Amino acid sequence: MAESYADKNGIYPTLPTADTVAHNSRDPYGINKHFQLDFFNVIAEPDQSAYSFDLLHRASRQVYKYSKLFIYRLLTVIFGLPLMLFWGLIIGAYTFLMIWVLTPIRRLNQSMIAEAGIYVQTISDAVIAPLYRSLGQMWSGWPARTQASVKKLADLFYSLE
């Protein structure tokens, strides 16, 4: 199958192949690449004039690292499993609806619209097209008003006042 323009130029998002994914990664497809909250991505001292004490900086880094890890794990234990149950149910229901309800309805509607289009085209060809063709031929003998003739009519109208 030939590659489309969109595929070649990266318009459509693509997932990495299985051989490029690190086996120990918990984000194998990189869906949270934008979410970098490492200490140096959050706290950055730009130059030496804004440096804190070295000991304080190292301690701050450790406090940040372990407090972030602790609260993340605590919230994951408390809310993670119920949320995964919730999202599993939602996505499962969505998948079911798409496969067994919405896609068949959409295909049925597409078929019905295509069928109705045949009748609309036939009626248009049999009734509307001849009517407009007749009107066009009937009015084609009348001279078209040009800008000059409209100006003459306007001058005539204003001269009568």
ZIHU-V911692 format. One line per field, one symbol per residue. phi: phi as a letter, one per 40 degrees, with the letter a starting at -180 (. if undefined). psi: psi as a letter, one per 20 degrees, with the letter a starting at -180 (. if undefined). A space follows every 50 residues. Layout:
phi = ???
psi = ???
This chain:
phi = .cccdccccgcccbccccccccccccbcbgcbccccbcdccbbbccaccb cccdccccccccccdcccccccccccccbccccccdcccccccccdcccc bcccccccccccccccccccccccccbccccccccccccccccccccccc ccccccccccc
psi = pqprghghjkhpqqqqrhiipphjpimhjkikhimokqgiigopogrhij prqgghggggggggghhggghghghgggigghhhgghggghggggggggi fgghgghgggghggghhggggggghhggghghgghghgihipqqprhghh ggggggghhi.
